Amino acid sequence: MRVFRVAALIMLLASPAFAQMPPMNLLQDKPGKTQDEKDAEAARDKAYQDSLKKIPDAKPPADPWGNVRSTDTPKAPAKAAASAKPKTKTGSTAN
């Protein structure tokens, strides 16, 4: 009698695991597509591709400051950076 109780307990604990498994169909006798089904699928694909071509191009994002900025990049003066004096340190460096 004790063996049956243990077996019933194991079945009760294992049942949630069985519920998570996908259903398995071992008898998958799916026939191939007929010519009519192939033609219908080709027509659907063609209609889908045609509808994709009808979608207008997206507008670029609006830039409210676009007309304020100049299109030329500012050139940094190279001589001003070279002629700048290096900073001198004051004070002691003793630790």
LINWO-V752958 format. One record per residue. N is the residue number from 0. RES is the residue in one letter. PSI is psi in whole degrees, 0 to 359 (none if undefined). OMEGA is omega in whole degrees, -180 to 180 (none if undefined). D_CENTER is the distance of its C-alpha to the mean C-alpha in Angstrom with 2 decimals. Layout:
BEGIN
{{N & RES & PSI & OMEGA & D_CENTER} {N & RES & PSI & OMEGA & D_CENTER}}
END
This chain:
BEGIN
{{0 & M & 325 & -179 & 56.95} {1 & R & 326 & 180 & 54.88} {2 & V & 321 & 179 & 52.87} {3 & F & 324 & 178 & 51.91} {4 & R & 317 & 179 & 50.72} {5 & V & 318 & 179 & 48.51} {6 & A & 319 & 178 & 47.12} {7 & A & 321 & 179 & 46.42} {8 & L & 319 & 178 & 44.68} {9 & I & 320 & 178 & 42.44} {10 & M & 319 & 179 & 41.56} {11 & L & 323 & 180 & 40.75} {12 & L & 331 & -177 & 38.46} {13 & A & 347 & -176 & 36.70} {14 & S & 323 & 176 & 36.15} {15 & P & 329 & 178 & 32.86} {16 & A & 323 & 177 & 31.43} {17 & F & 329 & -178 & 32.57} {18 & A & 337 & -177 & 30.89} {19 & Q & 350 & -179 & 27.41} {20 & M & 141 & 178 & 27.85} {21 & P & 151 & 179 & 26.57} {22 & P & 138 & -178 & 29.49} {23 & M & 126 & 177 & 30.81} {24 & N & 105 & -178 & 32.66} {25 & L & 346 & -179 & 34.80} {26 & L & 66 & -178 & 36.51} {27 & Q & 80 & 178 & 33.83} {28 & D & 71 & -178 & 36.19} {29 & K & 117 & -180 & 33.90} {30 & P & 159 & 179 & 35.74} {31 & G & 169 & -179 & 34.27} {32 & K & 144 & 176 & 33.49} {33 & T & 171 & -180 & 36.50} {34 & Q & 323 & 178 & 36.92} {35 & D & 318 & 179 & 36.62} {36 & E & 322 & 177 & 33.24} {37 & K & 318 & 179 & 32.05} {38 & D & 318 & 180 & 33.43} {39 & A & 320 & 179 & 31.81} {40 & E & 321 & 178 & 28.38} {41 & A & 321 & 178 & 28.96} {42 & A & 320 & 178 & 30.07} {43 & R & 318 & 179 & 26.98} {44 & D & 320 & 179 & 24.74} {45 & K & 318 & 178 & 26.96} {46 & A & 323 & 178 & 26.90} {47 & Y & 315 & 179 & 23.10} {48 & Q & 322 & 178 & 23.03} {49 & D & 322 & 179 & 25.84} {50 & S & 329 & 177 & 24.11} {51 & L & 328 & 180 & 21.09} {52 & K & 337 & -178 & 23.72} {53 & K & 349 & -180 & 25.27} {54 & I & 126 & -179 & 22.34} {55 & P & 158 & 178 & 23.57} {56 & D & 145 & -180 & 21.87} {57 & A & 143 & 177 & 20.20} {58 & K & 148 & 176 & 22.55} {59 & P & 155 & -179 & 21.85} {60 & P & 144 & -179 & 21.45} {61 & A & 134 & 179 & 24.91} {62 & D & 97 & -176 & 26.46} {63 & P & 337 & 180 & 29.58} {64 & W & 11 & -177 & 30.86} {65 & G & 322 & -179 & 30.41} {66 & N & 349 & 179 & 34.13} {67 & V & 322 & -180 & 35.25} {68 & R & 147 & 176 & 33.66} {69 & S & 152 & 180 & 35.44} {70 & T & 339 & 178 & 33.80} {71 & D & 140 & 177 & 35.84} {72 & T & 137 & -179 & 34.67} {73 & P & 139 & 180 & 37.43} {74 & K & 126 & 180 & 39.28} {75 & A & 135 & 178 & 40.23} {76 & P & 123 & -177 & 43.91} {77 & A & 327 & -177 & 44.24} {78 & K & 329 & -178 & 47.91} {79 & A & 324 & -180 & 47.45} {80 & A & 327 & -178 & 45.22} {81 & A & 329 & -176 & 47.66} {82 & S & 355 & -180 & 50.76} {83 & A & 138 & -179 & 49.55} {84 & K & 141 & 176 & 51.61} {85 & P & 148 & -179 & 49.94} {86 & K & 137 & 179 & 50.26} {87 & T & 144 & -179 & 53.11} {88 & K & 142 & 176 & 52.93} {89 & T & 154 & 179 & 55.66} {90 & G & 180 & -178 & 56.86} {91 & S & 156 & 179 & 57.10} {92 & T & 15 & -180 & 54.44} {93 & A & 141 & 179 & 56.28} {94 & N & none & none & 54.39}}
END
